[in-house]
Amino acid sequence: MKKILIYILVVIGICFIIPIFFTTKFKIKEIFCESEEKEEKIIQDIEKYSYSDFKTIKLLHKESGEVEEKPLDEYIAEVVSAEIPANYDVEAIKAQSVSARTYTIYKIIHGLKHENADICDDYACCQAWISKDDRLSKWKEGERIDNWNKIVEAVNSTIREVATYDGQIINAFFHSNSGGVTETASNVWGGEDFPYLKSVETSGEDAYTQYSSEVSLTEEELLNKLKAEYSDIEIDFANEESIKIIDYTESNRVKTVKFGNKEISGVEARRILGLKSTNFNITKNDGKIIFSVVGNGHGVGLSQTGADALAKQGFNYQEILKHFYTGIEITKLD
Ligand SMILES: [Zn+2]
């Protein structure tokens, strides 16, 4: 009898408890991503792969639900053209090319897939994408050919190159503007930290329009936005202490903020209130609550404006990548 009981407990352990431990530890949740993503976190030495393993990718068009197969570097050029302005320094565009390629291949290797696709075209979920035709039509006619050629040359000049750490392809997150200092991954998504995604400082990011923004809300607007998530929220707007930042992350982004009877994370506040980043302060003016925001994006990994700022200071794309991704190598796949 006792043996049977032990046997049952062992089976329950194997079937339910151990898998919970693993999925919790290794799941990386993308902000705003609705897809269920599974990461099979196995050691994946990059040496095992050749570039031809990634010849084509399956791209999910989020709105239509269609999955399109595309040659990898054609896809990367379109991603780069969607992610970074063509008038940025070519070294910044090359750095973005390696980042986007690395990010894509990481997703393929680690099985971070949408159901029938490797990656989707939603910037808030995976990475931005635009078709070549749509991209060209959005540029002024006289700039189209030069812009497109500049991007394709940046992609081709870094062909087969990916960022690796300790022989493994890295999870190459990138964002628009770090506000001068990047964020560690665990402060955004929880879970584990990556040794190559440390907080680093970059000068010159304040010269870009993406550096600062503001969201101004009436008391009613703020309350309604928060109520949509927390129906029992109550805020005494007459009390100065009722809206307040409680603490900050190491990179000086908001870790916890108090709204009346609720304390929520900076990441949650960013999402609910539509703030460009979690680096914000709160002031009151003329009956309005003003969120003054520094930086744009989650702040993890490569900053696009930071890459351009560094390129203009004379750094090449490899140096830029090594600045944002600590301790990496640039590896050319066979
Ligand atoms: Zn996606």
Residues whose N, C-alpha, C, O or C-beta is under 5 A from the ligand:
A	BS01	ZN	I119 C120 C125 C126
